[in-house]
Amino acid sequence: MNDGDPSVPEAGTYAVDYRDGSVGQVMGCEGGLVQLRPLGGGREWDCPPEKVGEAPPGEVLRERVRELNRQGQARPR
């Protein structure tokens, strides 16, 4: 879903938003912007294509662990 632009990651892959280092799953492109969703789900955000790039596997893993930790802390005891 990168409309032939090799600089835009494919839908379903993981990407990093260079503006703040956030990692998300690429949901698609709309209005010239890349739409990313947090790995644990939630609200999508838009990122200019020049500010997004493929997320290294280590960053994806770190973000998944952070999300699991957040979920574990949210459970009532």
N, C-alpha and C positions, 0 to 999 in steps of 0.2 A: 504494500500500500504506500510505497514511497514515490509513486507517480513517475518512476524512472529517474529520480534524483538520487544518485549514489551517496550523497551526503546525509540523506534522511534514513534512519534505521527502519527496518521492516516492521510492520505491525506484528505484535506478539513477542518481539525481542525486548531486551532490557536496555535502558539508556540512562545516561547521567545528564542532568541539567547543570551545565557548567556555571550557571549564575549563582547557585548555592550548594551544589554538590548532591542534590537530591537524586535518588535512583528510582526509576519507575518503569512500568511496562508500557511500551509504545502501543497505543490504541488505534492510531491512525493520524491522518493529517486533515485539517479543516481550516479553510480560510488562510492557507499559507503557513499555518502553525502546526507544530507537532503536539499531539495530545498524549500526555503521560498520566498513568494512574499509579498510586502508591502500591507497593508489592503486597501489602496486607489488605488491599481494597480501599475504597474511599473515593473522595472527589478527585476527578481529573483536573489537571492544570495544563495550560498551554505554554509552549516554549518555542521561541524562534528557531528555525532549523540550524542556523549557524551557532547556536548556543547549546546544542544537544549532540551527544556522541554515544557510541556503543559503550555500555558499562562493562568493565572488566569482571570476570567471574567472581573474583574475591570481593568486589564491592557488592555484587548481588547477594552473595552468601552472607556478608556482614549485615545487610539490610534485612534479610530474612530472619536472621538471629535476633536482631533488634525487635522486629515485629513479634516474634514468638515470646520474647521477654515481656513486651508490653501486654500481650494477651494474658500471660501468666500472672502478671501483677494486677490485672483488672479483675481476676476471679475473686469472689468473696471467700473468706476462710472460715 
